[in-house]
Every structure is written in structure tokens, then in C-alpha cells.
Amino acid sequence: MDDAAKGVGTGSGTFADRLVAAQLGSFEVVAAYLGDRLGLYRALAESGPLTPPAVAARTGIHPRYAREWLEQQAAIGWVAVLDPDAAPDDRAYVLPPEHAAALSDRDDPAYALPWLVALASAFADLPALVDAYRADGAPQAGGAPQAAGRPEDAGSEANRPVFLHRLGSWIASIRDVDARLRSAPPARVLDVGCGAGWSSIALATAYPLVTVDGVDPDEDRVALARAHARDARVDGRVRFHAHDAAHLDEPPGYQLALLIETLHDMPRPVEVLSNVRRLLAPDGALVVVDEKVADRFRPDAGEVDRLNYGWSLISCLPASMGDPETVATGAVLRPPTLMAYARAAGFRDVVVLPIEDRSWRFYRLEP
């Protein structure tokens, strides 16, 4: 295939060049999917430097595929090659430490490979997504394409080290909440949209006195969260409920409620916020963590807006459209919209907390 057929641009900064860049990014996503599913990054991280035949032997793939993947990874700068002038099968490849953190170390806060794997998986479901868009606004059979990378599971895996390393310090920066969680009698915490449970586990680990109720409507994720809590030895203080938070009927009196990167996915966010407000203690606080998008729409948006529009197109918006009464927020939940939801739910004040993060904004809602 010649360069014109591949869509190679002019090199002069034209729109055609942006389309070439989009191709390049897509190929990187697919290669990352192969690297994850075939254990290629893991092999390099654990045993590198490795030649293509050595990678093939450790991962059980054909040596020719190993060589092509390694050369592609070196070409894009994700993997380093120690001796580029050697014969193709004699070149040794290594995963630089910074890249290993993002691509293979699930305990490092920089770990981001699950997002790329989810995105590559979503490509297979694009025909179903087309059908969902055409179905008068609502996906067929009561939901969005379910195998669209399951980004909520990718989020659980990618956010796991972030929560375990940072969530405690984020909450500690809210002085009055931190003091209450450290004092007797033991405080109760509600974690709404807890997914695989890592945020609940992180809170219970950071605050040994608290009890945590994690709530998520997906029974499979709740079962996984319970297993994670047992493994972390906090299951005596952490309970998980497969329930819609809008109708959760636990006793009121929670000192802290959390909604981390979940409000924008909810078809009826005001109902959820209203019920959470009812469940809070009189001096309790709700902390909402959601995307750090711009305050209002602008063309030629920044990176965070562009990323969230992408996930909204293929996952977050379709996932909420199956409810006939959905407000259809989408992933780009701007501060004025969140504040309007909070006011409609009866909260008297919303404060943006001074917690710095590249991707997320932290809000405190006062009952």
C-alpha cells in the first residue's frame, strides 16, 4: 500500500496530518492491547532485555510476531532497543522503568494500560454502538453495548493504585472530615458507585476506626469487591451492597459519603444525591470527585475535555440512555451542571476543594 492510500499527510500541519496522527494513535492502542493480552509488557518488565525469540519463548507466541511487535514498540518509543544494528532476531529490547510503571506495574499510580485495553476492546462493539445511536436515543434491549471495553472495570483496575496510594491523603486534607474519621465513636462512610471496591478498601486502610458501606448496582463487581476486601483483611469493617443508591435504605448518620467518578454515569443523579443527603449525619459531608473539564463548552478544547468526550461517545452516555427518565449527562460533567444537580437535590452549598489533580476535580456538598 502506498503512502497516499494509507493517508500519509503533507507534513505541513494540515488537517490530513491530524488524520495520520489519529491513525498512529489507534495503532498504538491496538499494539498496547496485544502487549497486555499476550503478556509481552510483563515479560519485558520481569526479564528484559530480551530478544524476539526470547519474548516468544516466554509468552508462547510466534517469534515472527514477537519481532514485529517489538520493532513497532521501538519505532514509537515505548520500548528501547539496546543494539539496533544487530540482526533482527539478535536485537535486545527493554522496557524503560517509567514505561514499565504505566504499562505493567499494577501497583504504581501511573498504571494506565487498562484504559488502552478497554478502548481497543470497544472497537469490536462499534456496530452495536451504531445501532444504539439509531434507536431513538436509547440502546436496544435495555442498555448500551455491554462489551464496549467495560471501561468501568478498566477504571477500577487503573484507579486501584491511585486510591490505595492517594485517597487517604486527599481526605486527610479536608481537616474537619479527617478529624472526625480519626475519632471515636467510629465514623460511618458511604462509598457510592464503589465498583470493585478499591476506594472503600483504601478508606478503611487509611482510617482504622471507620466502617464503610460500598454501593454499586452491578452484582458481579460487588462480588469482586467483597473478595478484594477479604484479601485486604478489612472485610470486618467494609460491607458491599448490590443496590441502586437512589433507593438505598440504610440507617441515616453517615459522617462522609463519596461519589468518585460515578455521578456522570447515573441516569438520575438528582435522585441519588437526594437520597445520599438523607443518609448523611447533620454534620456529615458529601465529597464528589468527577472529571476536571472546563467550566463551559469551547471548540478546540483541552486534553481532559477531549478524552472525556471520547469516553462519553462510546460508553458513558450510551450506558445511561437505557433509562427512559435519564438526564443523559455524559462524561463531560461541567461544574455548573453538577452544582445545579446539587441544588435540585437540596444541598445548601457546593465548594470546589483545593485538591490538585490532573484529571479530577473535588467538590464538597454541604447538606
Helices and strands as residue ranges (DSSP letters): H 3-6, H 15-37, H 40-47, H 52-59, H 63-75, E 80-81, G 88-90, E 93-94, H 97-103, H 113-123, H 126-134, G 140-142, H 151-162, I 163-167, H 168-172, H 175-181, E 188-192, H 198-206, E 211-216, H 219-232, E 238-242, G 245-247, E 254-260, G 263-265, H 269-279, E 280-291, H 303-311, I 312-316, H 317-320, H 335-344, E 349-352, E 360-366
